[in-house]
Amino acid sequence: MAGRSVVVGVGHYLPKRVVPNSEFEKTLDTTDEWIRTRSGIERRHFAADDETTSDLAAKAAEAALADAGLTADDIDAIVLATSTADLTFPSAATMVQARLGMNRGFAFDVQAVCAGFVYALSNANALVLSGQARRVLVIGAETFSRIMDWTDRSTCVLFGDGAGALVLEGQEGQGTSDDRGILATDLNSDGRYKDLLYVDGGVSTQSTGHLRMQGNQVFRHAVEKLAKTAEVALERAGLTTDDVDWIVPHQANIRIIQGTARKMGLPMDNVVVTVQDHGNTSAASIPLALSVGKQSGQIKQGDLIVTEAIGGGLAWGAVALRW
Ligand code: UT7
């Protein structure tokens, strides 16, 4: 027998405003065609001016709780992955805690940019396995529209806003890869690559700043590192790519998603793709894809899933789990 963190609920929320690529043609030297062919993105959602990351996160959390048939009283902890919290402090997670009416337990944010949800899932799993929490809400939520430089065509067309959430519950398993739940994780970072993807502001430098990215450099690291981290997580679970039903990748660029699947020897039929509709929602992209994948009937109970993500840091990682 072994403890496992099993996904018992999933949900998401997207802000109402949908922005098609054509909208950027009005203000920038860009085209719908360039954005589609280079990134796979067709549209993205942007939060309203009065809508914050914790608003999106709370709605995704409510949807995940409803899917699980649970209430906030059943939850012991909230782990929220974001790089765009409402305030410098407190954490967006504690703001969600209050919004849900959750009056016990604990809540905190995890900041690992686009790899944030993989980091949050790995940490939530550790909380469950060490007995510090039985049920954990794991959320990815972002308002990257707030850190775009709207004059920089190489970045502002790529990102979107949104939130997704899972409920993890500690259950007993057999200790084999047939168990439902998180089977293995792999986390990595390398701070020497800071300049490839960062925000040129922050509390200690006294500004909010804008996202800066050397896209083609990040691209090269992504294709190389994502397949590797996914394979390491699978190997730790005693599995191989042959066992995978779904790759649920971070949704940054369709060409990265295709390149990673190719390296892993899997066809695109085994990949959940949402980048065309959401753009890159950073830490929100994986839970959004899990929720959309379940709603569309792609992901079914018992399926073997590997998630993988890379972003600013550089930080990257993967989680192998059975749904
Ligand atoms: O989620 C965090 C991790 N982030 C990522 O994974 C993003 C990784 N990178 C990418 O997705 C791609 O590198 C991009 C989509 C950002 C760019 O695609 P690329 O094929 O790597 O293009 P590039 O950066 O090499 O740029 C090619 C050309 C450049 O023009 P020149 O120098 O060749 O004349 C750019 O100025 O495309 C130009 N360009 C644009 N043209 C029209 C850049 N942005 C645009 C644009 N519209 N929006």
Boltz pocket constraint, residues with backbone or C-beta under 6 A from the ligand:
constraints:
  - pocket:
      binder: B
      contacts: [[A, 29], [A, 30], [A, 31], [A, 34], [A, 35], [A, 38], [A, 39], [A, 114], [A, 153], [A, 154], [A, 155], [A, 157], [A, 214], [A, 215], [A, 216], [A, 217], [A, 218], [A, 219], [A, 222], [A, 252], [A, 253], [A, 256], [A, 280], [A, 282], [A, 310], [A, 311], [A, 312]]
      max_distance: 6.0
